[in-house]
Amino acid sequence: MAIQFYTNPHSRGQIARWALHEAGADYEQKIIAYGPEMKSEAYRAINPMGKVPAIVDDGRVVTEVAAICAYLADRFPEAGLGPDDGNRADYYRWLFFAAGPLESAISNHAMGFEPKEEQRRMAGYGSYDEAVAVLEQHLGGTDYVAGERFTMADVYVGSHVSWGIQFGTLPDRPALRAYSERLVTRPAYREAKAIDEKLGKQQ
C-alpha cells in the first residue's frame, strides 16, 4: 500500500518528499492548500496542528519532518539511510539539534527576536550565533552528519543548511556551503526538487 503524503510545494513538505525519494518509498501525494483546506476538519483529522507535511502509512500517521525522516529510515532499512552502530549517537544528536535548537534559533533570528543574556537559558539554544557556530564546527570536520556516509539525518540537517544559505537565514560559510553542495547533487534530491518546483509554478 502506498504511503499517503500530505504536502504543499511551498512548505517543509519538500524535505519529506526528498526523504521519500531517498527511501525509495511508493507514495501518493495529496496537495493541501494553505488557508481553509489546511485548517479544515478533514485535514485536522490527519494533523490536528493543521500544517503539512504529514504521512499516513497503513493507517499510522507521522507528522513533524524530523520524525518523518527518522520513520522512513526505519521503515525502509534496505535503503541504508539509518545509522550504523558507530555513528548512531551523532545521527540522533544532530537530527534533533536541527529540529530543536537550530530551527528555533533560525526562526527567532529571522523574526527579529534575539534573547537577552538572562533569557538564553530559557531559549534553549543560547544565541543564534552560538547555534550556528556549533553546527559549523561539526560540519567542518566531517563529510556528513553521522560520519562518512550519507544518512537520513543529512536530509533534515542538509535541508536547513541549503535553504538557509539560499534565503539568507544562515551565513554562507565554507563549511556549510561545502556540506550543502555534497547533498544537492544527489539524484533523489534533484528528483524531489523538480516535482516541487513544477507544482509550485502550477500554483
Buried (B, 14 or more C-beta within 10 A) or exposed (E): EEBBBBBBBEBBBBBBBBBBBBBEBEBEBBBBEBEEEBEEEEBEEBBEEBBBBBBBBEEEBBBBBBBBBBBBBEBBEEBBBBBEEEBEEBBBBBBBBBBBBBBBBBEBBEEEEBBEEEEBEEBEBBBBEEBBBBBBEBBEEBEBBBBEBBBBBBBBBBBBBBBBBEEEBBBEBEBBBEBBEBBEEBEBBEBBBEBBEEBEEEE
